[in-house]
């Protein structure tokens, strides 16, 4: 946050409205992540409540396994 404030205050010396606009946009972006995390807490809790026998978790584990294998194969072929 400190680098953004430094840049904004430096710009505000010559371009006040542009500096204020940058600070406003940064604040909105920073707060939107916090709001998104707070509003999706129930969805995350539902995901955490899956048990090991749940069909969704089995499918997710298989997809992740395939992605890990594909990533490993890619790294093998691109290594020099």
C-alpha positions, 0 to 999 in steps of 0.5 A: 500500500505504501508504494501506491500512496507514494506514487499517488501523492507524487502525481497529486503534486502536479495532477491533483484530479488524476492522483485522487482518481488513482487513489479512489480506484486503488481503494475500490479494488482493494476493498472489492477483494475483501468484500468478495472474500466475505460474501463467498464464505458460505460457498467455501464452507460448503466446499470444506464440508465435502467428505471423501466419498462425495462425488464432487471431491472425487471428480475434483481430485481426478481433474487435479491429478490429470493436470499435475500429470500434464504439467509434469509431462510438459516440464519433461519435454521442455527441459533443456 
